[in-house]
């Protein structure tokens, strides 16, 4: 779907002459992810990352949102787990991946102290968007596939997510026993949400669902044991249920609902 829309830079990813340029990416005949890239003069390789979601982490530029979407990674030291070198221009995963979903890749480089990021590429976009890693087949599929730059829509063209509270309890006892049911709907594109149930500054419960394009997820936010004890001591409370929703292209939507409950 996104591939049919106009190509735009992903917000949060730097653009300019110093950014690394991915030259190829895909999955080889042994079901291993790979990528090659070019580094601009005066820059050094930092990281290459593969994931099964195109949503970027708002607090970590050049990184995909890691909600069990991790598919592959290479970097220069530190930390010690990194094997790359600052002049590296290619990478191939040693482990095989599931062939039932599409993947995404981004390359990051250093220009002095500044981190610069390539455009995101999508790999095997004929496959569905599925969260997580999946399981590789027992034998390689022996069907290599190549990727291409990801096309993302302008944020203003992405339909807004819907976040609703489903028949909230009227009594504090109902909140303590059953929690509050909420529903997140993402009309056309995948999304990720950070959900919180709060009483003032106190967090009562949280969740971090991801939703496939055109899908919805219903879940229950139930206060923790310590929070339930605090609620039982109150005769009246106003709780706040909030959703911080992230969609492709860096679009971010914040939605909140207040619920008043009595003993």
Secondary structure as the mmCIF struct_conf table of DSSP 4:
data_model
#
loop_
_struct_conf.conf_type_id
_struct_conf.id
_struct_conf.beg_label_comp_id
_struct_conf.beg_label_asym_id
_struct_conf.beg_label_seq_id
_struct_conf.end_label_comp_id
_struct_conf.end_label_asym_id
_struct_conf.end_label_seq_id
HELX_RH_3T_P HELX_RH_3T_P1 UNK A 2 UNK A 4
BEND BEND1 UNK A 5 UNK A 5
HELX_LH_PP_P HELX_LH_PP_P1 UNK A 6 UNK A 7
HELX_LH_PP_P HELX_LH_PP_P2 UNK A 9 UNK A 10
TURN_TY1_P TURN_TY1_P1 UNK A 11 UNK A 12
BEND BEND2 UNK A 13 UNK A 13
BEND BEND3 UNK A 16 UNK A 16
TURN_TY1_P TURN_TY1_P2 UNK A 17 UNK A 18
BEND BEND4 UNK A 19 UNK A 19
STRN STRN1 UNK A 21 UNK A 27
TURN_TY1_P TURN_TY1_P3 UNK A 29 UNK A 30
BEND BEND5 UNK A 31 UNK A 31
STRN STRN2 UNK A 33 UNK A 38
HELX_LH_PP_P HELX_LH_PP_P3 UNK A 39 UNK A 40
TURN_TY1_P TURN_TY1_P4 UNK A 41 UNK A 42
STRN STRN3 UNK A 44 UNK A 51
BEND BEND6 UNK A 52 UNK A 52
HELX_LH_PP_P HELX_LH_PP_P4 UNK A 55 UNK A 55
STRN STRN4 UNK A 56 UNK A 56
HELX_LH_PP_P HELX_LH_PP_P5 UNK A 57 UNK A 57
TURN_TY1_P TURN_TY1_P5 UNK A 58 UNK A 59
BEND BEND7 UNK A 60 UNK A 60
TURN_TY1_P TURN_TY1_P6 UNK A 61 UNK A 62
STRN STRN5 UNK A 64 UNK A 64
BEND BEND8 UNK A 67 UNK A 68
STRN STRN6 UNK A 70 UNK A 75
STRN STRN7 UNK A 76 UNK A 76
BEND BEND9 UNK A 77 UNK A 79
TURN_TY1_P TURN_TY1_P7 UNK A 80 UNK A 81
STRN STRN8 UNK A 84 UNK A 84
TURN_TY1_P TURN_TY1_P8 UNK A 86 UNK A 87
STRN STRN9 UNK A 90 UNK A 92
BEND BEND10 UNK A 94 UNK A 95
BEND BEND11 UNK A 99 UNK A 101
STRN STRN10 UNK A 103 UNK A 111
TURN_TY1_P TURN_TY1_P9 UNK A 112 UNK A 113
STRN STRN11 UNK A 114 UNK A 117
HELX_LH_PP_P HELX_LH_PP_P6 UNK A 118 UNK A 120
STRN STRN12 UNK A 121 UNK A 123
TURN_TY1_P TURN_TY1_P10 UNK A 125 UNK A 126
BEND BEND12 UNK A 127 UNK A 127
BEND BEND13 UNK A 132 UNK A 132
BEND BEND14 UNK A 138 UNK A 139
STRN STRN13 UNK A 145 UNK A 149
HELX_LH_PP_P HELX_LH_PP_P7 UNK A 150 UNK A 151
HELX_RH_3T_P HELX_RH_3T_P2 UNK A 155 UNK A 157
BEND BEND15 UNK A 158 UNK A 158
HELX_LH_PP_P HELX_LH_PP_P8 UNK A 159 UNK A 161
STRN STRN14 UNK A 162 UNK A 166
BEND BEND16 UNK A 167 UNK A 167
BEND BEND17 UNK A 170 UNK A 170
STRN STRN15 UNK A 171 UNK A 171
HELX_RH_AL_P HELX_RH_AL_P1 UNK A 172 UNK A 178
STRN STRN16 UNK A 180 UNK A 186
BEND BEND18 UNK A 187 UNK A 189
STRN STRN17 UNK A 191 UNK A 199
TURN_TY1_P TURN_TY1_P11 UNK A 200 UNK A 201
STRN STRN18 UNK A 202 UNK A 207
STRN STRN19 UNK A 210 UNK A 211
TURN_TY1_P TURN_TY1_P12 UNK A 213 UNK A 214
STRN STRN20 UNK A 215 UNK A 221
HELX_RH_AL_P HELX_RH_AL_P2 UNK A 225 UNK A 232
TURN_TY1_P TURN_TY1_P13 UNK A 233 UNK A 233
BEND BEND19 UNK A 235 UNK A 235
STRN STRN21 UNK A 236 UNK A 247
HELX_RH_3T_P HELX_RH_3T_P3 UNK A 248 UNK A 250
STRN STRN22 UNK A 252 UNK A 262
#
